[in-house]
């Protein structure tokens, strides 16, 4: 049960923000951090999914933004040269016309991730970070 | 004055660092204010451009250490074998990471790199010429669940005592002496659904060296069984004090690992009194890092207060 306290940093305190481009609201975004004491190679993320108000966010509508680049969630396992610094928030951009209703929402982030140096006797420790927080959108 | 000095792994301030209460410089200042001199940095944690820090950052790091009158002791590296999901790191990749860490350590002013057991005896040996060229020592951490009798360590000690003498060494982490779970671990187990009286029963069974099957077949819920399985697996093969004498000549540095202290005198989990007495008796000269690791379990605990307990406990024993 090592590592469990680090889940507290997974969902950043920042509000959910509707993303406007010109007059159009193209979706919304929120910030997450890697839940550990150190950073990780993105390829160690085996699964990452989101729920808003109890409804799953389709993976195809998500861009994961880090280090000045956009990644598809399905690309993360291939990103073995991309390091997620433990204090660097990643932005999760969800495309949905009109964005999200202003006010409070329940946000759930579920990440399954491999600790790449724990193969002590040939088996990697895989952690499940499953956190739900309430965040305001505007 | 003692030949043994207390240093600090900046990793002890993980809670403050990841919750953004202290930044890198803030932690260096804190270490200085607490009276520490020797410091260790975990690069994968605190180096913003990791694993490819710029010369500018490394020079800035060196300058900050000078500013806060801190002595760079150890640059801590990882062998992240499982970076990729499809295969482990290759030898070429491990060499590349390790040579890079030796270079970064040199540029930031650190005389030693601490790496991990997964480096393999072959690559460990191959690093010797780089160590000599750069004037940087390379050490492997012996951390729980490893202990001196894990087979690969026989090979490592042969290298350290042979061709690598003086350059290739090891860093014993006091977790290898841990005999029972610490308070934060037990508190967390209760928060996950262990009934306190059942957990106490499990701790007692473990203390009596009972077999895990007693729990597996007993009146315990799933989370209690899971906790017991982890506890019996983790804390049942502590290293022995008599093993120090055969390996201490290879110890360039030590990790004074601890998880939780509520006083300045004693920890029921790790026998610091015995460890200090034995390494003193054997003539160890060098740093023991204060390495607080309770942040894995509870982020509400004040790291500085924990470190103060540790310094008091260790100082008493070092001065005995």
Interface residues (C-beta under 8 A of the other chain):
Chain A: X1 X2 X3 X4 X5 X6 X8 X9 X33 X36 X37 X38 X39 X41 X43 X44 X46 X77 X80 X83 X85 X86 X87 X88 X114 X115 X116 X117 X118 X119 X120 X121 X124
Chain B: X11 X14 X15 X17 X18 X19 X20 X42 X44 X45 X48 X50 X51 X78 X79 X80 X81 X82 X83 X84 X85 X88 X116 X117 X118 X145 X146 X185 X188 X189 X192 X227 X230 X295 X296 X297 X298 X299
